[in-house]
Amino acid sequence: MKFALNPTIQTCPIASDKRSKSHPTVPTFAESTGLPDLVVGASIGVLVKSGTSSEIIDKLASDIGEAMNSPDVASKIEGLGMEITRSVPKQYADAIGDEQRRYGEMVKISGASID
């Protein structure tokens, strides 16, 4: 989003609940349009097969968290304009469930169907 730093270009708001750390001058949709529910994000995470032991899940979470905290990995991710938000496996599972419910409701409202 380097273009967002160009004062001659007007950027669209971001669909987040808060401003981006990498582009703090770009407003959110809630700030610029009054639509607080217009929040769309992306996440990158690791999923495992149902029934995987909690010991393995905890070890993976710990090792991945350690890697995400390394300056080399963090700088590459932040260089893409993304922010690192670390969560425990239960929080990530809950977030996935919330997204499924939210997008499911959008599909219902839209009337879309699979033919």
N, C-alpha and C positions, 0 to 999 in steps of 0.2 A: 504494500500500500504506500509505496514511496510517493505516488502521485498525490496522496492526501496532504503532503507537506507543501505542495505547490499552491501558493495563494491565489492563482488565477483559475484554479479548478474548484468547483463547488462539489463537495463529496456528499454522498447519501449518508443518512444516519446508519449506525450499526444496530443489528438486531440482537442486542445483548441487554442484560439487566443493569450493566454498569459500563462506563467508558473503558476503552482499551488502554492498558498501560503503555503500549507502544505508540498509540495515536490518541492521546488524551484530549485533543481539540475536536475530535469527531464526536458529535453528540449521539446519544441513543435515540431510538424511535420514540420512547416514552418522553424524552426531553423535547424533541423537535416536533412531534405530531400529537402527543397526548395519548398514544396507544401503548399503555404499559404492558399489555399482554403479548406484544409483538416481540417475542424473544425466541430466536432460533440459534442453536449452537451446534457445535460439532465436538465430538470427543474421540479420543483414541485410547483404547484400553485393551486389556487382555482378558479373554474369557476362557474358561476351562470346562471340561465335560462335567455334566451333572453327576454328583456323587464323588467328586474328587475330595480327598481328605482335607480337613482344615489345616493340617500341618503343611501340606504341599501348597495350599492356597496362601497361607501366611508366609511361607518361605519365598514364594514367587513375589508376593506383594512387597516384602522387605527388599529383595534383590532388585526389583524393578524401581522401587522408590530410591534406592541408593544410586542406581544408574541415572535416574532423572535429576538427582541432586548434583551430579558431577558437572563442573563448569563447562566442559566441552559439549555435553549433550544439551544442557540448558541453553547455552548460547545459540546452538543450531536451531533448537525449537523456537526460541524467542526471536531469532532472525527471520523466521517465517511469519512473524506477526502473531504467533500463538502464545498463550499463557499456560504455564504449568500449574495445574491444580491437582494436588495429590489427595487421594481419598483412600479410605480402607475399603476392602472388598464389599462389605455390606452397603456402604454409601453408594458405590458404583452400581451395585445391583438395584438399589432403590431408584437411582437416577434413570437407569434403563427402563424400569417399570413405569416411572413417571412419563418418560418420553413416549412409550408405547400407548399409554392412556391418552396423552395429549394429542398425538398424531391420529390415533384411532377416532377420537372425537372430531377432529378436522375432517377425516374421511367421511364420517357419518353426516356431518353438516353439509359437505360438498355434494353428497349423493353419488359419489363415485362408486363404481362396482367393477368387479372382475368378470369379464365376459369370456 
